Amino acid sequence: MEELKQEEVKLAAGASTSHVAAHGRNMMAVASGKGGVGKTWFSITLAQALSGFKQRTLLFDGDLGLANVDIQLGLMINSDLGDVITGAKTINQVVTHSDKGHFDVIAGRSGSAGLASMPIGRLQILGEDLSLLASNYDKIILDMGAGVEKPVRILSGMAEQIIVLCTDEPTSLTDAYAFIKIMTLQYPDSKISIVVNQANSLREGQRTYDTLFKACQNFLKITPPLLGIVRRDTRVRDSIRNQAPLISRYPTSEAAADVIAIARKLLRHE
């Protein structure tokens, strides 16, 4: 927490504002502040839901240390983001199509610290490459790593919209608030919205959102809207275990319906 406070002081003083980049067209970042809230699963399911609405969609696995988009989709990857970071491939050359989800993927590389240690200038170039790539797609989803490290902040700040995923766990809410606070300081124009995942019911999900909303309203003077609530569903675990997207395997499940509703809301609000 001390490191977080020091970072807030730097941001408030304007030390990092020079790294703000233009928002990427049609890019949305999915972040959490905390791991284990279902962020990658949500990103995959949202990508499939958007593709179901005839949106050309690309899913970018930005969690390089724990990259698992390709694993959850059962993809055999020949080239990944690690090849882009080393300069062996261009970003266009590492795009893979997921036949199961009907969208494209840029896979990360598990166990690599390349993104975390990448210089700011190189991160900005990566973001600009993604912005250029966006011209080939209707939507690009950035599945960001957990936490508030510099790569997560910079790439999230380049997105047109930031979706913060949280659960009802106190640590999830605390870390989601910390992420929102840091992003608000560094990127005051960020368009941030909230998705509550693994809610026991829609009512419980609303209560979780209200708790986070009040903290943001009282202490940050911002009012991030609720994008949607995804109910807890045992079929989510089964779909992950079988490396099959939920909407394909259980199209009528509650969680699938909730994510489809979120995709519909995103498109309706454009």
HELIX and SHEET records of a PDB file:
HELIX    1   1 GLU A    2  ALA A   12  1                                  11    
HELIX    2   2 THR A   17  HIS A   19  5                                   3    
HELIX    3   3 LYS A   39  GLY A   52  1                                  14    
HELIX    4   4 VAL A   69  LEU A   73  1                                   5    
HELIX    5   5 LEU A   81  THR A   86  1                                   6    
HELIX    6   6 ILE A   91  VAL A   94  5                                   4    
HELIX    7   7 ILE A  120  LEU A  133  1                                  14    
HELIX    8   8 ALA A  134  ASN A  136  5                                   3    
HELIX    9   9 LYS A  150  MET A  158  1                                   9    
HELIX   10  10 PRO A  170  GLN A  186  1                                  17    
HELIX   11  11 LEU A  202  ALA A  215  1                                  14    
HELIX   12  12 CYS A  216  LEU A  220  3                                   5    
HELIX   13  13 THR A  234  ARG A  241  1                                   8    
HELIX   14  14 LEU A  246  ARG A  249  1                                   4    
HELIX   15  15 GLU A  254  ARG A  268  1                                  15    
SHEET    1   A 8 VAL A  95  SER A  98  0                                        
SHEET    2   A 8 PHE A 103  ILE A 106 -1                                        
SHEET    3   A 8 THR A  57  ASP A  61  1                                        
SHEET    4   A 8 LYS A 139  ASP A 143  1                                        
SHEET    5   A 8 GLY A  24  ALA A  31  1                                        
SHEET    6   A 8 ALA A 159  CYS A 166  1                                        
SHEET    7   A 8 ILE A 192  ALA A 199  1                                        
SHEET    8   A 8 LEU A 226  ARG A 231  1                                        
END                                                                             
